[in-house]
Amino acid sequence: MFFKNVLFLISISIIYLGLIPPRIINLDIQEARAVKYLRQLPTELDKYVYLMKIHDENETLFYHIAMKYLGEIMPLIYTPTVGSACQNFSYIPQRPNGLYISINDKNHIGEVLSLFSIL
């Protein structure tokens, strides 16, 4: 039984090779690194973009930081920085997020959904 479990773990490791980090870093270390980097950024807009990147990649870390440093983070994720982010939206790098179905896809919604599910 032991060898069967070891073989299973090895096969899983090969499947996910390069897709998951080699170790897990606990939330406190992630927080310390993120907050240190955040405080070094020069503008509020840069800080907003960085926080949105964290939000996209690790919601747990984002909300942990937002709750722990509420007074410091709130002006960056709400008024006034969000207004500046809206004004500069086309200049901020964005990662596609979500599924887009246009009126032109009305006869192909099933196909669009099936393609989205494989991504």
Buried (B, 14 or more C-beta within 10 A) or exposed (E): EEEEEEEEEEEEEEEEEEEEEEEEEEEEEBBEEBBEEBEEBEEBBBBBBBBBBBBEEBEEBBEBBBEEBEEBBEBBBEEEBBEBBEEEEEEEEEEEEEEEEEEEEEEEEEEBEEEEEEE
